[in-house]
């Protein structure tokens, strides 16, 4: 296959791991920007030289600043994004704003959601939640019509993935949100597998809540997740999963019930995770500079390249073929796929394997067409060698 001219490759030098590996795993952990070394060194220097003064001089507002940087990537209004440790905590904060003991207590989601989120919502049954899980027919797509039908006047919350982690299927978020609003329900949109590789306009979607993390397509490392709350909801909701950062006057150290601060502090809880937030900034700045629209166009082309190669060899593709319904990953279930994944890793071709998906290949803006082709060629060689020795 012929490689295309690619001006995004000028960013390759910003990612040290690309010098020695074929990095096809940005859906799981994005490559670390070189500037993270400087960011964490600066964090340590501030702590070492300013001590407790760092809170007033830098750290207290850091989560707000980085929340706004994340918000800009999804067209969120200023001060509508709070930062947390992970997506499960984000969704727990949302759940704590609602009461599941009334007639409107239904939670609707798909079995294609990320399991951690399912575990959380299933656990809410003991608080009165009626959980309705819509099952996939093909292991790739979400049956949108059945999902929409399940959202009724008893539905309180619809936690749904924008892009499915297992298959890279893009849910029809707009249709889901519109149906939920028609019956008075709220949607929690998980954009973990979309933001940074698929354009997200949270205001156009009119999402109530959106959450995700920076460690995948945003190249921000573990420990930072984001929670968007639509501003009109942010002014009135009162999360019960809360803490001193959410108090109207944190340093008054008042006893008794909380007096909620304005968003985004209102949706925070305990002390911010400063080192992880500092480490997230270099990746966010690069993604902002590159532009998600450009990343998306390249992604559609390179994922099509992966599918074409798989088709030539007769390997099962567990990812949508329509580029408008496909995120940044291609899941290929070739023969002995789990062992193939292990052998690719041993050769410094970084991928991962998931049950009911196969090997997940996730090229990002810093990957070359030659790397895509090389990864596929090595798969063919591995399978050929296994066939000979079988």
Order of alpha helices (4+ residues) and beta strands (2+ residues): beta-alpha-alpha-beta-alpha-beta-alpha-beta-alpha-beta-alpha-beta-alpha-beta-beta-alpha-alpha-alpha-beta-beta-alpha-beta-beta-beta-alpha
